[in-house]
Amino acid sequence: MKYPLWLLLAACVSGANAAEPSAARREGIVVDLNAEASRLAPNDLARAQAYIELGDATPGPLAKKVNAAMQAALATTKPYTSVKVRSGNTSTYPVYSKNGRTIESWRMRSELLLESKDQAALSELLGKLQTQLAVGQLTLEPSEDTAREAENAAIGDAIAAFNARAKIVAASLGGNWRVLHMNVNNTSGMPPPRPLMRSKVAMAEAAMADMPVEAGESRVSVNISGQIEIDRK
């Protein structure tokens, strides 16, 4: 099938115009860049685990003893309204004799989980609870809002660092630059809690005394990765 000459010429011009943008894109230099920034966030949230573990010959009386101890501990927490308290894991398991076939006794463990931004109140409460329960672990970390605030500030710092690097690269290559795409990543996620473990001797000596808490800070980091395109002058 034959086409008019004017139609063939129009098709050639249209094809040439369509190819120009991609050719222009190929003339630019694409550079991968990374930048990182971090901010310190105060550990304003304290979490603690208090537990009791007892043994008895039969599970029924054992459960009564453990439940009574937990009820007494819960009563101790009631005046501390700034401390969130909830029940943790409770487990009962047999203790076998040396032959591994006969049950000699039973063990039961029950936990209370405590959380508060009022670290002074939590410290005082833990001191009182240590006359009834053992404190297994105390962790300190930024609360969600505090960590998010530090992360947002770090994002601004990281983007500024990314732009500064892009300007240096573009100036070295003698061209103008623009961002093709950018990824913002929280490299640390929620900062890992800082555990404050205590020995049984230390806990016994601290009974009825406030448990000392030094909050400190955690570092929240943000990474910016992306590509820029530099148009050579």
C-alpha positions in Angstrom: 0.0 0.0 0.0 1.4 3.4 -1.0 1.2 6.4 1.3 1.3 10.1 0.2 4.8 11.7 0.5 3.5 14.4 2.9 2.2 11.7 5.3 5.6 9.9 5.3 7.4 13.2 6.0 5.0 14.0 8.9 5.6 10.6 10.4 9.4 11.1 10.2 9.1 14.5 12.0 6.8 13.2 14.6 9.2 10.3 15.3 12.2 12.6 15.6 10.3 14.9 18.1 9.3 11.9 20.2 12.9 10.7 20.4 14.2 14.1 21.6 13.2 13.8 25.3 14.8 10.4 25.7 17.9 11.7 23.9 18.0 14.7 26.2 17.7 12.4 29.2 20.6 10.3 28.1 22.8 13.4 27.9 22.5 13.9 31.7 24.6 12.1 34.2 22.7 10.1 36.8 24.3 9.9 40.2 23.4 7.7 43.2 23.6 9.6 46.5 23.2 8.7 50.2 23.1 10.9 53.3 22.4 10.2 57.0 21.6 12.2 60.0 20.6 11.4 63.6 19.1 13.1 66.6 19.1 12.2 70.3 15.8 11.4 71.9 15.3 11.4 75.7 14.3 8.0 77.2 11.1 9.3 78.6 9.3 5.9 78.8 10.1 3.3 81.4 8.9 -0.3 81.2 9.4 -2.9 84.0 8.5 -6.6 84.5 7.8 -7.8 88.0 7.1 -11.5 88.7 6.6 -14.2 91.3 7.7 -17.8 90.9 6.8 -20.4 93.5 6.7 -24.1 93.9 4.4 -26.6 95.6 3.6 -30.3 95.7 0.3 -29.9 93.9 -0.9 -27.3 91.4 -4.1 -26.3 93.2 -2.6 -24.8 96.4 0.3 -23.4 94.3 -2.1 -21.4 92.1 -3.8 -20.0 95.2 -0.5 -18.8 96.7 0.6 -17.2 93.4 -2.8 -15.6 92.8 -2.9 -14.2 96.3 0.6 -12.7 95.8 -0.4 -11.1 92.5 -3.6 -9.7 94.0 -1.6 -8.1 96.8 0.8 -6.7 94.3 -2.0 -5.2 92.2 -3.4 -3.6 95.3 0.0 -2.0 95.8 -0.1 -0.5 92.3 -3.5 1.1 92.7 -2.4 4.5 94.1 0.0 5.0 91.3 -2.4 6.2 88.6 0.4 7.4 86.3 1.7 3.9 86.0 0.0 1.5 83.5 -0.2 -2.0 84.9 -1.3 -5.1 83.1 -0.9 -8.8 83.6 1.8 -10.6 81.8 2.4 -14.3 81.1 1.4 -16.9 83.7 2.7 -20.5 83.4 2.6 -23.7 85.4 4.9 -26.6 84.7 5.9 -29.8 86.5 9.3 -30.5 88.1 10.4 -34.1 87.4 12.5 -36.4 89.5 15.9 -37.5 88.4 14.5 -40.4 86.5 12.5 -38.0 84.3 9.3 -39.9 84.7 7.9 -39.0 88.1 6.5 -35.5 88.9 8.0 -34.4 92.2 6.4 -30.9 92.4 5.0 -28.0 90.4 6.3 -24.5 89.6 4.2 -21.5 88.7 5.3 -18.1 87.4 3.1 -15.0 87.0 4.1 -11.6 85.7 3.0 -7.9 86.0 4.0 -5.5 83.2 4.4 -1.8 84.2 4.9 1.2 82.0 5.0 4.9 82.7 6.5 8.3 81.6 6.4 9.2 85.3 9.7 7.5 86.1 9.8 8.8 89.7 6.5 7.2 90.4 7.5 3.9 88.7 10.8 3.9 90.7 8.9 4.3 94.0 6.4 1.6 93.0 9.1 -0.8 92.1 10.8 -0.3 95.4 7.5 -1.3 97.2 6.8 -4.2 94.9 10.2 -5.7 95.6 8.9 -6.8 99.0 6.3 -9.0 97.2 7.7 -9.7 93.7 11.0 -9.9 91.9 11.9 -7.3 89.3 13.1 -9.1 86.2 13.9 -6.2 84.0 13.7 -2.5 83.7 14.0 -0.9 80.2 14.2 2.8 79.2 13.4 4.1 75.7 11.9 7.1 74.0 8.1 7.1 73.8 6.5 6.9 70.4 5.8 10.6 70.2 9.3 11.5 71.4 11.0 9.2 68.9 8.8 10.5 66.1 9.7 14.1 66.9 13.5 13.2 66.8 13.0 11.3 63.6 11.2 14.2 61.9 14.1 16.6 62.9 16.6 14.0 61.6 14.8 13.8 58.3 15.2 17.6 57.8 18.9 17.2 58.6 19.4 14.3 56.2 17.7 16.0 53.3 19.8 19.1 53.9 22.9 16.8 53.8 21.7 15.1 50.6 21.2 18.4 48.9 24.6 19.6 50.0 26.3 16.5 48.5 24.3 16.9 45.3 25.5 20.5 45.0 29.1 19.4 45.5 28.8 16.7 42.8 27.1 19.0 40.4 29.6 21.8 40.9 32.5 19.3 40.3 30.9 18.1 37.1 30.0 21.7 36.0 26.3 21.3 35.6 22.8 21.9 37.1 21.1 19.1 39.1 17.7 17.9 39.9 16.3 15.0 42.1 15.0 12.0 40.1 13.8 10.1 43.2 14.5 10.0 46.9 13.9 7.4 49.7 13.6 8.2 53.4 14.4 5.4 55.7 14.5 5.2 59.5 17.6 3.1 59.8 17.2 2.5 63.5 13.4 2.0 63.8 12.3 2.5 67.3 15.5 2.6 69.3 16.2 -0.6 71.2 15.2 -0.4 74.9 18.1 0.1 77.3 17.9 -2.7 79.9 18.8 -2.1 83.5 19.2 -5.6 85.0 19.6 -6.0 88.7 21.1 -8.9 90.7 19.0 -10.7 93.3 21.3 -9.3 96.1 20.9 -5.7 94.8 17.1 -6.1 94.6 17.0 -7.5 98.2 19.0 -4.6 99.5 16.8 -2.1 97.6 13.5 -3.5 98.9 11.1 -0.7 100.1 13.6 1.9 98.6 13.1 3.7 95.3 14.8 1.9 92.5 17.3 4.4 91.0 16.6 5.2 87.3 18.9 7.1 85.0 17.0 7.8 81.8 19.7 8.9 79.4 19.0 9.3 75.6 18.7 7.1 72.5 19.9 8.0 69.0 17.4 8.0 66.2 18.9 7.8 62.7 17.5 8.5 59.3 19.0 7.6 55.9 18.2 9.3 52.6 19.0 7.5 49.4 18.2 8.6 45.9 19.3 9.6 42.5 20.1 13.0 41.0 20.5 13.9 37.3 23.2 16.4 36.3 22.8 18.3 33.0 26.2 19.2 31.7 26.6 22.8 30.6 
